[in-house]
């Protein structure tokens, strides 16, 4: 459209000048010169339309998959001149369903501060990177466009949603002495323990509003209870072992299982370590404190598959950081010798192991499953092509008949 306008203006000035030359008309010469100067003059005036304007973004740091968030854009005009028809543009990741948001401000008065907002939709978990921001405008005649960029990038961790499933954690195995439980934070305790940052999934009735108002951030009350054992969640991220697409891929279903196990431990007052090594090391060490569950959810939001099969080595390197005689939840789609190797490493540390074999069908490798069971693991084969609630709705069973 702009190109057509420029061509029309150019050829209009050219023919006015040509006719003026043929007819020796001074008025046509003046009109030709005026038409020729319109574009440069309009560009010169348009360059200043974005000068001095300021733009920034306010966005939440953490969401749950499926939630929507209001993203606020703060636009201010500290200059003494009015700005007309300014477009505010924010770039979105592909998983948000749109590549950009474009909002139009018809009039921005001198000294005015304006708040614009749009809704960000989240589907799958992951890191949603917003930005960079930019301002766009046209000159008065619409012949040229101008842009001003703001290199503000915001990462929103969209975490997997824990499900209400039967306990994924193994009971104490025979011959393994249970350690004495200790008093820590737990959602179902009765005694006040402390206040921590709000984590998606916390009950709204536990928000401590006075502290929230003072900190300008949602804060949640914690209660004390007797804790069971510390535990570990071990997630396999080898790309060739996984399959499926989108939400019902073995990776996404495995991440949801990991989040569910972490939530179950957090509600029981437990502290959980995560062993997950892929393109990067997403592991979370076993630490006590109110931020442990939040850190683990953020790590699960970031996990990605890797082409390198480093899972057995990663587990063996990090297994010493996990206390012996703890429960462990292993989530992996593989049924090969590497699975047996990892199981032997875990059982050598006297861990009680629940092993979830992620499958795209109902026919896991029964030989490997039998070996895992014979070693002492509690094995569950999970068909990831169906919702997890449907697979666990009738209670907790082993691979037989699943």
Order of alpha helices (4+ residues) and beta strands (2+ residues): alpha-alpha-beta-beta-beta-beta-beta-beta-beta-beta-beta-beta-beta-beta-alpha-beta-beta-alpha-beta-alpha-alpha-beta-alpha-beta-alpha-beta-alpha
